[in-house]
Amino acid sequence: MFEKLEKLKNQYEELCARMARPEVYSDAAAFAACDREAREIAPIVEAYRAYSAACDDMDAALELGDEEEYRAAKAEREAREDEIRLLLLPKDPNDGKNVIMEIRGGVGGEEGMLFAADLFRMYSMYAERKGWRVDVANASETELGGFKEISFVVEGEGAWSRLKFEAGGHRVQRVPVTESGGRIHTSAATVAVLPEIGEVEFRLDPNDLKIDTYRSSGAGGQHVNKTESAIRITHLPTGTVVECQDERSQYKNKDRAMQILRARLYEAEQEKQRASVAQERRSQIGSGDRSERIRTYNFPQNRVTDHRLSGEGRSFNIASIMDGDLDALIDALVTADQAARLAEQNETGLPPGGRCHGLGRDG
Protein backbone atom coordinates (compact mmCIF):
# COMPACT_ATOMS: atom_id res chain seq x y z
CA MET A 1 0.00 0.00 0.00
CA PHE A 2 2.81 2.43 0.80
CA GLU A 3 4.32 1.73 -2.62
CA LYS A 4 1.00 2.63 -4.22
CA LEU A 5 0.73 5.85 -2.22
CA GLU A 6 4.29 6.85 -3.05
CA LYS A 7 3.64 6.14 -6.71
CA LEU A 8 0.54 8.34 -6.67
CA LYS A 9 2.50 11.14 -4.97
CA ASN A 10 5.23 10.97 -7.62
CA GLN A 11 2.59 10.87 -10.36
CA TYR A 12 0.91 13.97 -8.93
CA GLU A 13 4.18 15.90 -8.69
CA GLU A 14 5.07 14.92 -12.25
CA LEU A 15 1.67 16.13 -13.50
CA CYS A 16 2.09 19.47 -11.71
CA ALA A 17 5.57 19.89 -13.22
CA ARG A 18 4.25 18.99 -16.66
CA MET A 19 1.46 21.59 -16.44
CA ALA A 20 4.06 24.27 -15.67
CA ARG A 21 5.90 23.63 -18.94
CA PRO A 22 5.19 26.26 -21.64
CA GLU A 23 4.39 23.70 -24.34
CA VAL A 24 1.72 22.09 -22.12
CA TYR A 25 0.40 25.31 -20.61
CA SER A 26 -0.20 26.73 -24.09
CA ASP A 27 -2.00 23.56 -25.27
CA ALA A 28 -5.54 23.78 -23.85
CA ALA A 29 -6.37 20.11 -24.46
CA ALA A 30 -3.10 18.78 -23.01
CA PHE A 31 -3.33 21.08 -19.98
CA ALA A 32 -6.96 20.08 -19.31
CA ALA A 33 -6.06 16.36 -19.47
CA CYS A 34 -3.20 16.81 -16.98
CA ASP A 35 -5.33 18.99 -14.71
CA ARG A 36 -8.17 16.46 -14.69
CA GLU A 37 -5.83 13.60 -13.81
CA ALA A 38 -4.11 15.65 -11.09
CA ARG A 39 -7.41 16.67 -9.49
CA GLU A 40 -8.53 13.04 -9.33
CA ILE A 41 -5.55 11.93 -7.25
CA ALA A 42 -4.96 15.19 -5.32
CA PRO A 43 -7.16 14.23 -2.31
CA ILE A 44 -5.23 10.96 -1.82
CA VAL A 45 -1.85 12.70 -2.13
CA GLU A 46 -2.87 15.43 0.33
CA ALA A 47 -4.10 12.85 2.84
CA TYR A 48 -0.89 10.85 2.43
CA ARG A 49 1.27 13.93 3.00
CA ALA A 50 -0.73 14.75 6.15
CA TYR A 51 -0.34 11.14 7.30
CA SER A 52 3.44 11.26 6.78
CA ALA A 53 3.68 14.60 8.59
CA ALA A 54 1.75 13.15 11.54
CA CYS A 55 4.15 10.21 11.66
CA ASP A 56 7.09 12.63 11.76
CA ASP A 57 5.42 14.54 14.57
CA MET A 58 4.91 11.29 16.51
CA ASP A 59 8.59 10.40 16.17
CA ALA A 60 9.68 13.89 17.23
CA ALA A 61 7.35 13.91 20.25
CA LEU A 62 8.56 10.48 21.27
CA GLU A 63 12.20 11.60 21.18
CA LEU A 64 11.35 14.67 23.28
CA GLY A 65 9.19 12.67 25.68
CA ASP A 66 6.22 14.99 25.06
CA GLU A 67 3.21 12.74 25.71
CA GLU A 68 0.59 15.38 24.92
CA GLU A 69 2.11 16.16 21.51
CA TYR A 70 2.49 12.44 20.87
CA ARG A 71 -1.20 11.77 21.56
CA ALA A 72 -2.26 14.68 19.33
CA ALA A 73 -0.02 13.50 16.47
CA LYS A 74 -1.25 9.93 16.87
CA ALA A 75 -4.89 11.06 16.68
CA GLU A 76 -4.09 13.02 13.51
CA ARG A 77 -2.32 10.01 11.99
CA GLU A 78 -5.26 7.73 12.72
CA ALA A 79 -7.70 10.24 11.20
CA ARG A 80 -5.61 10.51 8.02
CA GLU A 81 -5.26 6.70 7.96
CA ASP A 82 -9.05 6.32 7.90
CA GLU A 83 -9.31 9.03 5.24
CA ILE A 84 -6.79 7.25 3.02
CA ARG A 85 -8.64 3.94 3.34
CA LEU A 86 -11.85 5.61 2.17
CA LEU A 87 -10.13 7.43 -0.68
CA LEU A 88 -8.56 4.19 -1.93
CA LEU A 89 -11.87 2.32 -2.10
CA PRO A 90 -12.70 1.41 -5.72
CA LYS A 91 -14.76 4.12 -7.40
CA ASP A 92 -18.15 3.28 -8.84
CA PRO A 93 -17.61 3.70 -12.61
CA ASN A 94 -21.18 4.96 -12.97
CA ASP A 95 -20.94 7.75 -10.37
CA GLY A 96 -20.61 10.45 -13.00
CA LYS A 97 -23.60 9.28 -15.04
CA ASN A 98 -27.20 10.41 -15.30
CA VAL A 99 -29.93 8.15 -13.94
CA ILE A 100 -32.94 6.41 -15.42
CA MET A 101 -35.59 5.72 -12.78
CA GLU A 102 -38.72 3.59 -13.14
CA ILE A 103 -41.44 3.57 -10.48
CA ARG A 104 -44.29 1.05 -10.53
CA GLY A 105 -47.32 0.82 -8.30
CA GLY A 106 -47.29 -2.52 -6.48
CA VAL A 107 -49.34 -4.20 -3.76
CA GLY A 108 -52.43 -2.21 -2.77
CA GLY A 109 -54.11 -1.48 -6.07
CA GLU A 110 -55.01 2.18 -6.54
CA GLU A 111 -53.28 3.15 -3.28
CA GLY A 112 -50.03 1.57 -4.47
CA MET A 113 -50.30 3.63 -7.66
CA LEU A 114 -50.98 6.82 -5.71
CA PHE A 115 -47.89 6.06 -3.62
CA ALA A 116 -45.89 5.68 -6.84
CA ALA A 117 -46.97 9.23 -7.73
CA ASP A 118 -45.88 10.42 -4.27
CA LEU A 119 -42.45 8.85 -4.78
CA PHE A 120 -42.10 10.55 -8.16
CA ARG A 121 -42.94 13.88 -6.53
CA MET A 122 -40.38 13.17 -3.78
CA TYR A 123 -37.59 12.45 -6.27
CA SER A 124 -38.56 15.43 -8.42
CA MET A 125 -38.32 17.76 -5.41
CA TYR A 126 -34.99 16.22 -4.41
CA ALA A 127 -33.68 16.76 -7.95
CA GLU A 128 -34.79 20.39 -7.78
CA ARG A 129 -32.88 20.84 -4.52
CA LYS A 130 -29.74 19.42 -6.17
CA GLY A 131 -30.10 21.48 -9.34
CA TRP A 132 -30.76 18.41 -11.51
CA ARG A 133 -33.14 18.14 -14.45
CA VAL A 134 -35.99 15.59 -14.54
CA ASP A 135 -37.25 14.47 -17.95
CA VAL A 136 -40.28 12.17 -18.02
CA ALA A 137 -40.04 9.51 -20.74
CA ASN A 138 -43.25 7.56 -20.23
CA ALA A 139 -46.12 7.58 -17.75
CA SER A 140 -49.24 5.47 -17.33
CA GLU A 141 -51.53 7.54 -15.12
CA THR A 142 -54.68 6.44 -13.31
CA GLU A 143 -57.96 8.37 -13.02
CA LEU A 144 -57.10 9.39 -9.44
CA GLY A 145 -53.67 10.75 -10.37
CA GLY A 146 -51.56 7.75 -9.46
CA PHE A 147 -49.07 5.97 -11.70
CA LYS A 148 -49.22 2.39 -12.82
CA GLU A 149 -45.72 3.08 -14.09
CA ILE A 150 -43.56 6.12 -14.75
CA SER A 151 -40.09 6.26 -16.32
CA PHE A 152 -37.92 9.38 -16.14
CA VAL A 153 -34.34 10.51 -16.55
CA VAL A 154 -32.50 12.53 -13.90
CA GLU A 155 -29.66 14.58 -15.39
CA GLY A 156 -27.06 16.29 -13.26
CA GLU A 157 -23.71 16.00 -11.51
CA GLY A 158 -23.71 13.27 -8.87
CA ALA A 159 -27.15 11.92 -9.78
CA TRP A 160 -26.13 8.25 -9.87
CA SER A 161 -23.87 8.45 -6.82
CA ARG A 162 -26.85 9.66 -4.73
CA LEU A 163 -29.87 7.93 -6.26
CA LYS A 164 -28.39 4.44 -6.78
CA PHE A 165 -29.41 3.53 -3.22
CA GLU A 166 -33.12 4.04 -3.99
CA ALA A 167 -33.59 0.79 -5.92
CA GLY A 168 -35.91 -1.72 -4.29
CA GLY A 169 -39.32 -2.07 -2.70
CA HIS A 170 -40.86 0.93 -0.92
CA ARG A 171 -43.72 0.19 1.51
CA VAL A 172 -46.27 2.72 2.75
CA GLN A 173 -48.58 2.50 5.76
CA ARG A 174 -51.38 5.08 5.88
CA VAL A 175 -55.11 5.66 5.52
CA PRO A 176 -55.77 5.75 1.76
CA VAL A 177 -57.92 8.47 0.23
CA THR A 178 -60.14 5.65 -1.05
CA GLU A 179 -60.71 4.31 2.50
CA SER A 180 -63.96 5.55 4.06
CA GLY A 181 -63.56 3.67 7.34
CA GLY A 182 -60.30 5.30 8.39
CA ARG A 183 -58.36 2.03 8.44
CA ILE A 184 -54.60 1.96 7.88
CA HIS A 185 -53.58 0.03 4.78
CA THR A 186 -50.17 -1.27 3.74
CA SER A 187 -49.31 -0.74 0.08
CA ALA A 188 -46.11 -0.71 -1.96
CA ALA A 189 -44.30 0.53 -5.02
CA THR A 190 -41.07 -0.60 -6.63
CA VAL A 191 -38.23 1.61 -7.81
CA ALA A 192 -35.63 0.66 -10.40
CA VAL A 193 -32.51 2.84 -10.74
CA LEU A 194 -30.36 2.41 -13.85
CA PRO A 195 -27.27 4.30 -15.03
CA GLU A 196 -27.57 6.01 -18.38
CA ILE A 197 -25.54 3.93 -20.84
CA GLY A 198 -24.01 5.29 -24.05
CA GLU A 199 -23.95 3.57 -27.42
CA VAL A 200 -20.22 2.87 -27.12
CA GLU A 201 -20.71 1.09 -23.78
CA PHE A 202 -23.57 -1.13 -24.97
CA ARG A 203 -24.36 -1.60 -28.63
CA LEU A 204 -27.77 -2.70 -29.86
CA ASP A 205 -28.12 -4.75 -33.05
CA PRO A 206 -30.83 -3.09 -35.20
CA ASN A 207 -31.86 -6.57 -36.40
CA ASP A 208 -32.83 -7.41 -32.79
CA LEU A 209 -35.29 -4.53 -32.55
CA LYS A 210 -38.95 -4.16 -33.48
CA ILE A 211 -39.99 -0.51 -33.52
CA ASP A 212 -43.66 0.54 -33.52
CA THR A 213 -45.25 3.98 -33.48
CA TYR A 214 -48.59 4.90 -31.94
CA ARG A 215 -50.51 7.88 -30.61
CA SER A 216 -49.63 9.19 -27.17
CA SER A 217 -52.43 8.90 -24.63
CA GLY A 218 -53.11 10.24 -21.16
CA ALA A 219 -55.14 9.02 -18.22
CA GLY A 220 -58.20 7.04 -19.22
CA GLY A 221 -56.93 6.57 -22.74
CA GLN A 222 -57.60 10.13 -23.89
CA HIS A 223 -55.40 11.14 -26.79
CA VAL A 224 -53.13 14.06 -26.06
CA ASN A 225 -52.13 14.54 -29.70
CA LYS A 226 -53.25 13.39 -33.14
CA THR A 227 -49.89 12.25 -34.50
CA GLU A 228 -48.20 8.90 -34.00
CA SER A 229 -45.25 10.33 -32.07
CA ALA A 230 -45.08 7.66 -29.33
CA ILE A 231 -42.53 4.86 -29.74
CA ARG A 232 -42.54 1.25 -28.63
CA ILE A 233 -39.30 -0.74 -29.03
CA THR A 234 -39.19 -4.49 -28.47
CA HIS A 235 -35.86 -6.26 -28.01
CA LEU A 236 -36.67 -9.56 -29.71
CA PRO A 237 -34.00 -11.79 -28.09
CA THR A 238 -35.13 -10.94 -24.54
CA GLY A 239 -38.69 -9.71 -25.06
CA THR A 240 -37.86 -6.44 -23.26
CA VAL A 241 -40.32 -3.69 -24.22
CA VAL A 242 -39.77 0.05 -23.78
CA GLU A 243 -42.33 2.74 -24.52
CA CYS A 244 -41.75 6.48 -24.70
CA GLN A 245 -44.55 8.96 -25.34
CA ASP A 246 -43.78 12.10 -23.38
CA GLU A 247 -42.05 14.03 -26.15
CA ARG A 248 -44.12 15.37 -29.07
CA SER A 249 -41.26 14.54 -31.42
CA GLN A 250 -41.10 10.95 -32.68
CA TYR A 251 -37.33 11.25 -33.05
CA LYS A 252 -36.86 12.40 -29.44
CA ASN A 253 -39.10 9.59 -28.21
CA LYS A 254 -37.09 7.06 -30.20
CA ASP A 255 -33.78 8.34 -28.82
CA ARG A 256 -35.10 8.25 -25.27
CA ALA A 257 -36.58 4.77 -25.71
CA MET A 258 -33.27 3.47 -27.08
CA GLN A 259 -31.52 5.06 -24.11
CA ILE A 260 -33.80 3.28 -21.62
CA LEU A 261 -33.55 -0.03 -23.49
CA ARG A 262 -29.74 0.08 -23.39
CA ALA A 263 -29.86 0.78 -19.66
CA ARG A 264 -32.24 -2.12 -18.97
CA LEU A 265 -30.25 -4.63 -21.01
CA TYR A 266 -26.97 -3.43 -19.52
CA GLU A 267 -28.38 -3.80 -16.01
CA ALA A 268 -29.59 -7.33 -16.84
CA GLU A 269 -26.03 -8.26 -17.86
CA GLN A 270 -24.63 -6.69 -14.69
CA GLU A 271 -27.16 -8.58 -12.59
CA LYS A 272 -25.95 -11.88 -14.05
CA GLN A 273 -22.40 -10.99 -13.01
CA ARG A 274 -23.48 -9.92 -9.52
CA ALA A 275 -25.46 -13.13 -9.05
CA SER A 276 -22.33 -15.15 -9.78
CA VAL A 277 -20.58 -13.47 -6.86
CA ALA A 278 -23.25 -13.96 -4.20
CA GLN A 279 -21.12 -13.03 -1.21
CA GLU A 280 -20.15 -9.68 -2.69
CA ARG A 281 -23.71 -8.89 -3.65
CA ARG A 282 -25.06 -9.58 -0.15
CA SER A 283 -22.54 -7.19 1.36
CA GLN A 284 -23.44 -4.22 -0.81
CA ILE A 285 -25.92 -1.52 0.12
CA GLY A 286 -28.57 -1.05 -2.56
CA SER A 287 -27.89 -3.99 -4.84
CA GLY A 288 -30.79 -2.90 -7.05
CA ASP A 289 -33.01 -5.92 -6.39
CA ARG A 290 -36.60 -4.67 -6.67
CA SER A 291 -37.92 -7.58 -4.60
CA GLU A 292 -35.91 -6.35 -1.60
CA ARG A 293 -37.98 -4.14 0.73
CA ILE A 294 -35.65 -1.30 1.55
CA ARG A 295 -37.86 1.29 3.23
CA THR A 296 -41.16 1.82 5.05
CA TYR A 297 -43.08 5.12 5.04
CA ASN A 298 -45.29 5.10 8.15
CA PHE A 299 -47.60 8.12 8.06
CA PRO A 300 -49.47 7.53 11.37
CA GLN A 301 -46.13 7.39 13.22
CA ASN A 302 -44.64 10.25 11.15
CA ARG A 303 -41.46 8.38 10.27
CA VAL A 304 -39.59 6.79 7.39
CA THR A 305 -37.49 3.75 8.27
CA ASP A 306 -34.72 2.48 6.01
CA HIS A 307 -34.25 -1.21 6.75
CA ARG A 308 -30.63 -1.26 5.54
CA LEU A 309 -29.59 1.01 8.40
CA SER A 310 -29.38 0.14 12.08
CA GLY A 311 -29.95 1.83 15.43
CA GLU A 312 -31.48 5.26 15.95
CA GLY A 313 -30.07 6.50 12.66
CA ARG A 314 -32.47 4.43 10.55
CA SER A 315 -35.60 6.62 11.05
CA PHE A 316 -36.34 10.02 9.50
CA ASN A 317 -39.13 12.61 9.56
CA ILE A 318 -41.69 11.64 6.95
CA ALA A 319 -42.80 15.18 6.05
CA SER A 320 -39.22 16.22 5.22
CA ILE A 321 -38.57 13.06 3.23
CA MET A 322 -41.75 13.34 1.16
CA ASP A 323 -40.82 16.96 0.37
CA GLY A 324 -37.54 15.78 -1.14
CA ASP A 325 -35.19 16.42 1.78
CA LEU A 326 -33.29 13.15 1.24
CA ASP A 327 -29.70 14.15 1.91
CA ALA A 328 -29.52 12.98 5.54
CA LEU A 329 -30.97 9.59 4.62
CA ILE A 330 -28.72 9.15 1.58
CA ASP A 331 -25.66 10.31 3.54
CA ALA A 332 -26.37 7.54 6.08
CA LEU A 333 -26.59 4.98 3.26
CA VAL A 334 -23.32 6.21 1.71
CA THR A 335 -21.60 5.89 5.10
CA ALA A 336 -23.01 2.38 5.63
CA ASP A 337 -21.89 1.35 2.15
CA GLN A 338 -18.37 2.65 2.79
CA ALA A 339 -18.20 0.84 6.13
CA ALA A 340 -19.30 -2.43 4.53
CA ARG A 341 -16.68 -2.15 1.79
CA LEU A 342 -13.95 -1.20 4.26
CA ALA A 343 -14.79 -4.29 6.32
CA GLU A 344 -14.25 -6.43 3.22
CA GLN A 345 -10.71 -5.25 2.74
CA ASN A 346 -8.45 -8.09 3.83
CA GLU A 347 -5.31 -5.99 3.77
CA THR A 348 -4.99 -2.25 4.28
CA GLY A 349 -1.23 -1.90 3.97
CA LEU A 350 -1.27 0.84 6.64
CA PRO A 351 0.31 0.31 10.07
CA PRO A 352 -2.18 -0.79 12.77
CA GLY A 353 -0.73 1.30 15.57
CA GLY A 354 2.33 2.11 17.67
CA ARG A 355 5.20 3.82 15.92
CA CYS A 356 4.85 4.63 12.24
CA HIS A 357 6.32 2.20 9.76
CA GLY A 358 6.98 2.46 6.06
CA LEU A 359 8.75 5.09 4.06
CA GLY A 360 12.06 6.00 5.67
CA ARG A 361 11.04 4.62 9.05
CA ASP A 362 12.26 1.70 11.14
CA GLY A 363 9.90 -0.80 12.74
Secondary structure, DSSP 4 states (H G I P E B T S, - for coil): -HHHHHHHHHHHHHHHHHHHSHHHHT-HHHHHHHHHHHHHHHHHHHHHHHHHHHHHHHHHHHHHT-HHHHHHHHHHHHHHHHHHHHHTSPPPTTTTS-EEEEEEE-TTTHHHHHHHHHHHHHHHHHHHHHT-EEEEEEEEE-TTS-EEEEEEEEESTTHHHHHGGG-EEEEEEE--TT-SS---EEEEEEEEEEE---TTTS---GGGEEEEEE--B-GGG-BS-SS--EEEEEETTTTEEEEE-SSS-HHHHHHHHHHHHHHHHHHHHHHHHHHTSHHHHHHSS----TTSEEEEEETTTTEEEETTS-GGGGEEEHHHHHTT--HHHHHHHHHHHHHHHHHH-S---S--SSS--BTTB--
